[in-house]
């Protein structure tokens, strides 16, 4: 029987990996030792564990004559409430929030890495040729932080990433192809972020999906420029609503 081919890069040591997490397919390891080392962090995000828990801990039966709660809505609620620092947005088309949620996968990186080290780790984990900033987009309200996206700029023939193409802050000359990797980020000059950002650098899956769907009716480039102008004015003590600014094409 032929040996299993190399399918990815170990998330712990960076070596070629022939197997993935025994619970899910979102992260690769070269062996049990590396998986055991990463498990304390990865288990917080492993989607397979969430489903397994529901199988082994079914809802308690209600009194006779009352309607039993359906398990499917509970699983969905748990899914949209899943939090992660990093999100992988797979390339693909979507028309509804439910379809969008199917394209979103959490993944984790070791704590304490620099931005350069994080980029290098993502590049190895997902077999990218290169990686660089691809998009920034603010949430529907506020401008203290934004979603920061990375992608492989050399990918010009794979599936188009509909999320990135609709939310990007740039006027694109061509579509963005392949997967995009999202993290919560913010302006460097502020020195600090609101307490909610400092205490909770994680993104909830449902909130991220809502923000992306909001851009179905918004111009990503225009929204980003307006929020940047508003934030810059506030730096000098002047509060100006974002929609006051006119953005030239």
WOMOHU-V656009 format. One record per helix or strand of 2 or more residues. SS is the DSSP state (alpha for helix, beta for strand). FROM is the first residue (numbers start at 1). LEN is the number of residues. Records with the same first field share a line. If there is no record, write none. Layout:
SS: FROM-LEN, FROM-LEN
This chain:
beta: 8-2, 16-2, 19-2, 28-2, 83-2, 86-4, 104-4, 132-7, 146-6, 160-2, 180-6, 203-2
alpha: 32-11, 47-10, 71-10, 97-5, 115-11, 162-6, 195-5, 205-10, 220-16, 242-3
